[in-house]
């Protein structure tokens, strides 16, 4: 269906009318310090908010065995979150439209030193057009948009004429297992929309991601005799140098991946954490590095992991010390493949029309070398997987913030998209 102009104008006005409440809701979300493993309270908050709106509710735990059996599952570890997945379900009076999943993640990355922040990272401080806070952009703003886009329809007496699942997941920042768990629970729809902070653009393709840890052992001696020992930290540096060579090789392969060939550096290796040694005057006998690297869509996580392991093994055989004490390689987080959103789907066309109605400009697309939960639905449900959200700054860094005007525009285009994609019907009286 194509929305009548009076309905479209009413939806736009309704988002505006409810936006102050949406900003207040977002500030409440930001106040939850929902780093990995600490998302229980924010999931309870989401559960209550959706339940109070009258949605049928489901709250369930991760099924470790099911995740580990699935080809898209990432390895489990002691750090894996035990917080539940929350789903609010809208059932129409009559199923005449197309169903939809609206999803957001509520887990956030650590803040780093708070002294580097201009404001308390969990206060949701607003300065001008920007709300600051860890997760304000990535992606609690999107979580608020999912809820308030539907609120905007209800405020004018309308609701989707199709089933809509509002999914709140965890583990997006470390494994992607939360979205996969919702999939394994059996939630399916005709399309999915995930409002990550994507600068008001639609993601055409994203990279897969691998997390891995390399542990190196050394031979400890007093530093006065360090020539007779072996420094595990120095050895880890040599392993990193070999991984940089692998990164360079993978970047050279971009010519075989049309959507990434114009990106100057699509494959990024990040040595995100390093630990090692016990005493400044002892040659360190251990060192661990935690790494993240991207892979191209169409490259299996298993084959990429094998290539990493084999590269380290080959290098170690020619290293004077590592040849006798090979590093231990463990894949301990993201083990996910990328996806491509093929152009031409009706869902994309509907979103493009909604975007144009709000922004008076065509919907732009781009590719990103980052992980996105949309991969679950693109790869395993094979449905249109739309990732599209507001303008942000500083995600995963200091002074993360989201543009409130952009959030309002995105919420408006989402409400228009939902109304056209799902169709509408009157909210039942009583």
C-alpha positions in Angstrom: 0.0 0.0 0.0 1.0 3.6 -0.6 0.3 5.9 2.4 -2.3 8.6 1.8 -0.9 12.1 2.3 -3.1 12.8 5.3 -2.0 9.6 7.0 1.7 10.3 6.2 1.3 13.9 7.7 -0.4 12.5 10.8 2.4 10.0 11.4 5.1 12.7 11.0 3.2 15.0 13.4 2.8 12.1 15.9 6.5 11.4 16.0 7.1 15.0 16.8 4.5 15.0 19.5 6.0 12.0 21.2 9.7 12.9 20.8 10.2 14.5 24.2 9.1 11.3 25.8 11.4 9.4 23.4 14.4 11.5 24.5 13.5 10.8 28.2 13.2 7.1 27.5 16.6 7.2 25.8 18.2 8.9 28.8 16.8 6.2 31.0 18.3 3.5 28.7 21.7 5.3 28.8 21.7 5.3 32.6 22.0 1.5 32.6 25.7 0.5 32.7 24.9 -2.4 30.4 28.4 -3.7 29.6 28.8 -7.3 28.7 27.2 -9.5 31.4 25.5 -6.6 33.1 22.5 -6.2 30.8 19.9 -7.9 33.1 18.5 -4.6 34.5 18.1 -2.9 31.2 16.4 -5.9 29.7 14.0 -5.9 32.7 13.4 -2.2 31.9 12.7 -3.0 28.2 10.4 -5.9 29.2 8.3 -3.7 31.4 8.1 -0.9 28.8 6.9 -3.3 26.1 4.6 -5.1 28.4 2.9 -1.9 29.6 2.2 -1.1 25.9 0.2 -4.3 25.7 2.6 -6.4 23.6 2.7 -10.2 24.1 6.0 -10.9 25.8 8.7 -13.5 25.6 11.9 -13.5 27.7 14.4 -16.4 27.3 17.9 -17.5 28.0 20.7 -18.3 25.6 20.8 -22.0 24.5 24.5 -22.7 24.4 24.2 -26.1 22.8 21.9 -24.7 20.0 24.2 -21.8 19.4 27.4 -23.9 19.2 25.7 -26.3 16.8 24.7 -23.5 14.4 27.2 -22.5 11.7 26.7 -18.9 12.6 27.3 -19.4 16.3 30.4 -17.8 17.9 32.4 -19.7 20.6 31.2 -19.5 24.1 33.5 -18.3 26.9 33.3 -17.6 30.6 32.6 -13.9 29.8 29.5 -14.7 27.7 26.5 -12.8 29.0 23.7 -14.6 30.8 21.2 -11.8 30.3 18.0 -12.8 28.6 16.7 -12.0 25.2 13.5 -9.9 25.3 10.8 -9.9 22.5 7.6 -7.9 22.5 5.1 -9.2 19.9 2.4 -7.2 18.2 -0.4 -9.3 16.8 -2.8 -7.5 14.4 -6.6 -8.0 14.5 -6.3 -9.4 11.0 -3.0 -10.4 9.3 -3.2 -8.6 6.0 0.3 -7.0 5.7 3.9 -8.1 5.7 5.5 -9.1 9.0 8.6 -7.3 10.4 11.4 -7.7 13.0 12.6 -4.5 14.7 15.8 -5.3 16.6 18.2 -3.4 18.8 21.0 -4.5 21.1 21.4 -3.0 24.6 24.9 -4.2 25.4 27.6 -1.5 25.3 31.4 -1.5 25.2 33.4 -0.3 28.2 33.9 3.4 28.7 37.6 3.5 29.2 39.0 6.1 31.6 36.2 8.4 32.7 38.6 11.3 33.0 38.7 11.3 29.1 34.9 12.0 28.9 33.5 15.5 29.0 30.5 14.2 30.9 29.5 11.2 33.0 29.2 8.5 30.3 26.0 7.2 31.8 24.2 10.5 32.5 22.7 11.1 29.0 23.8 14.8 29.1 22.3 16.9 26.3 24.2 19.7 24.8 22.6 21.4 21.8 21.5 18.7 19.4 23.6 15.9 21.0 23.0 13.4 23.7 26.2 12.1 25.2 26.7 8.7 26.8 28.0 5.2 26.3 25.5 3.5 24.1 23.5 6.7 23.4 24.3 6.1 19.7 25.4 2.4 19.7 22.6 1.6 19.9 20.1 2.6 22.5 18.9 5.4 20.2 17.8 2.7 17.8 16.1 0.8 20.7 14.1 4.0 21.4 13.2 4.4 17.7 11.9 0.8 17.5 9.5 1.5 20.4 8.5 5.1 19.6 7.9 4.5 15.8 5.2 2.1 16.8 4.0 4.5 19.5 3.5 7.2 16.9 1.1 5.0 14.9 -0.9 4.1 18.0 -1.2 7.7 19.0 -3.2 8.4 15.9 -5.3 5.3 16.3 -3.4 3.0 14.0 -1.4 -0.2 14.4 0.5 -2.5 12.0 -1.8 -4.9 10.1 0.9 -7.6 10.4 2.9 -9.3 13.1 5.8 -7.2 14.4 8.5 -8.5 16.7 10.4 -5.9 18.8 13.6 -7.7 19.8 16.1 -6.5 22.4 19.3 -8.6 22.3 22.7 -8.8 24.0 26.1 -10.1 22.9 26.1 -7.9 19.8 29.4 -6.3 20.7 31.2 -9.6 21.3 29.7 -12.6 19.6 26.5 -11.9 17.7 24.9 -14.8 19.6 22.0 -12.7 20.9 20.5 -12.1 17.5 21.2 -15.7 16.5 19.4 -16.9 19.6 16.3 -14.9 18.6 16.5 -16.7 15.2 16.9 -20.0 16.9 13.9 -19.3 19.1 11.9 -19.3 15.9 11.2 -15.7 15.2 10.8 -15.1 11.5 9.4 -12.3 9.4 9.2 -10.9 5.9 11.9 -8.3 6.6 14.1 -7.0 9.5 15.1 -3.4 10.3 17.9 -2.7 12.7 18.5 1.0 13.4 22.2 1.1 14.1 23.9 4.5 13.9 24.6 4.6 10.2 24.6 8.3 9.4 21.1 8.1 7.9 22.3 5.6 5.3 21.4 2.0 4.4 24.1 -0.6 4.8 24.7 -2.4 1.5 27.2 -4.9 2.9 29.2 -5.6 6.0 32.2 -7.5 6.9 32.4 -10.7 9.0 34.5 -10.5 12.2 36.8 -12.9 14.0 38.1 -12.5 17.6 41.0 -14.6 18.7 43.6 -14.7 21.4 47.3 -15.6 21.0 49.2 -16.8 24.1 53.0 -16.9 24.1 55.1 -18.6 26.7 58.7 -17.4 27.5 61.6 -18.5 29.6 62.0 -16.4 32.8 65.3 -15.3 34.1 66.7 -12.3 36.0 67.2 -9.4 33.6 71.0 -9.5 34.4 71.0 -12.8 32.4 68.2 -12.0 30.0 70.2 -13.3 27.0 69.7 -16.8 28.5 66.0 -16.4 28.7 63.2 -15.7 26.3 60.9 -12.7 26.5 57.3 -13.7 25.9 56.2 -10.0 25.3 59.0 -9.6 22.6 57.8 -12.8 21.0 54.2 -11.6 21.0 55.4 -8.5 19.1 56.9 -10.7 16.5 53.6 -12.6 16.2 51.8 -9.3 15.7 54.2 -8.4 12.9 53.3 -11.6 11.2 49.6 -10.9 11.6 50.2 -7.5 10.1 51.6 -9.2 7.0 48.4 -11.3 6.9 46.3 -8.2 7.2 48.2 -6.7 4.3 47.6 -9.8 2.2 43.9 -9.8 3.0 43.6 -6.1 2.0 45.2 -6.9 -1.3 42.4 -9.3 -2.0 39.8 -6.5 -2.0 40.1 -6.5 -5.9 38.1 -9.8 -5.7 35.3 -8.2 -3.7 33.5 -5.6 -5.8 31.7 -3.8 -2.9 35.0 -3.3 -1.0 37.5 -2.7 -3.8 37.3 1.1 -3.4 37.8 1.1 0.4 41.4 2.0 1.0 41.7 -0.5 3.9 38.7 -2.8 4.3 40.4 -5.4 6.5 41.4 -4.0 9.9 43.4 -6.0 12.4 43.1 -4.6 15.9 45.3 -5.8 18.8 42.7 -4.7 21.3 44.3 -6.0 24.5 47.7 -7.2 25.7 48.7 -8.7 29.0 52.0 -10.2 30.1 54.7 -10.6 32.6 54.8 -10.6 36.4 57.7 -8.4 37.4 59.7 -5.5 35.8 63.0 -7.2 36.7 62.1 -10.6 35.4 62.1 -11.7 31.8 58.4 -12.3 31.2 57.3 -15.9 30.8 53.8 -15.2 29.4 52.0 -12.8 27.2 48.5 -12.8 25.8 47.1 -10.6 23.0 43.4 -10.3 22.1 42.8 -9.5 18.4 39.9 -8.7 16.1 40.0 -8.9 12.3 37.4 -8.4 9.6 36.7 -10.8 6.7 35.0 -10.2 3.4 31.4 -11.3 2.8 31.4 -14.7 1.2 34.5 -15.8 3.1 33.7 -18.4 5.7 34.7 -17.7 9.3 36.0 -21.3 9.5 38.4 -20.9 6.6 39.6 -17.4 7.7 40.3 -18.8 11.2 42.2 -21.7 9.7 44.3 -19.2 7.7 45.1 -17.2 10.8 46.1 -20.3 12.7 48.3 -21.6 9.8 50.0 -18.3 9.3 51.1 -18.2 13.0 52.2 -21.9 12.8 54.3 -21.2 9.7 55.9 -18.2 11.2 56.6 -20.0 14.5 58.5 -22.8 12.8 61.1 -20.3 11.6 61.4 -18.3 14.8 64.4 -19.4 17.0 62.3 -19.5 20.2 58.7 -20.1 19.0 59.8 -23.1 17.0 60.3 -24.9 20.3 57.4 -23.2 22.2 54.6 -22.6 19.6 51.9 -20.0 20.6 48.5 -21.1 21.6 45.7 -19.7 19.4 42.1 -19.6 20.7 39.1 -18.2 18.9 37.1 -16.7 21.7 34.4 -14.3 20.4 33.0 -13.2 17.1 33.1 -16.0 14.5 30.8 -14.4 12.1 30.4 -14.0 8.3 29.6 -10.9 6.4 26.6 -10.3 4.2 25.5 -8.4 1.1 22.0 -6.7 0.9 21.2 -7.4 -2.7 19.5 -4.4 -4.3 16.0 -4.5 -5.7 14.0 -5.8 -2.7 10.6 -4.3 -2.1 11.5 -3.6 1.5 14.4 -1.4 0.4 12.2 0.4 -2.0 9.6 1.1 0.8 12.4 2.3 3.1 13.8 4.5 0.3 10.3 6.1 -0.2 9.9 6.7 3.6 13.4 8.2 3.8 12.7 10.5 0.8 9.4 11.7 2.4 11.3 12.8 5.6 14.7 13.9 4.2 13.6 15.1 0.7 16.7 13.3 -0.6 17.4 9.8 -2.0 18.4 7.1 0.4 22.2 6.5 0.2 23.9 3.2 0.7 27.4 2.2 1.8 29.5 -0.7 2.9 31.0 -1.1 6.3 33.9 -3.2 7.6 32.1 -3.7 10.9 29.9 -6.4 12.4 26.1 -6.1 12.2 23.4 -8.3 13.6 21.6 -8.0 10.3 23.9 -10.8 9.1 21.8 -13.4 10.9 18.7 -12.5 8.9 20.4 -12.0 5.6 22.4 -15.3 5.8 20.1 -17.6 7.6 16.6 -16.4 7.0 17.4 -14.9 3.5 15.1 -12.0 4.0 15.7 -8.3 3.3 17.9 -7.1 6.2 17.9 -3.4 6.5 20.4 -1.6 8.7 19.7 2.1 8.8 20.0 4.7 11.7 20.9 8.1 13.0 24.0 10.3 12.8 26.5 9.7 15.7 29.9 10.6 16.9 32.5 8.7 19.0 31.0 5.2 19.1 33.4 2.9 21.0 35.4 6.0 21.9 35.1 9.0 24.3 32.2 11.4 24.2 29.9 9.0 22.2 26.8 11.0 21.2 23.8 10.9 18.9 22.1 13.7 17.0 18.6 14.1 18.4 17.3 15.8 15.3 18.7 12.9 13.3 17.1 10.4 15.7 13.7 12.2 15.2 14.0 12.0 11.4 15.0 8.3 11.5 12.1 7.5 13.9 9.8 9.3 11.5 11.0 7.4 8.4 10.8 4.2 10.4 7.2 4.9 11.3 6.4 5.6 7.7 8.2 2.4 6.6 6.3 0.3 9.2 2.9 1.8 8.1 3.5 1.0 4.4 5.4 -2.3 4.8 3.0 -3.8 7.3 -0.1 -1.9 6.3 -2.3 -0.4 9.0 -5.5 -1.1 10.8 -7.4 0.7 13.5 -6.3 0.1 17.1 -9.1 -2.0 18.6 -11.3 0.0 21.0 -11.4 -1.0 24.6 
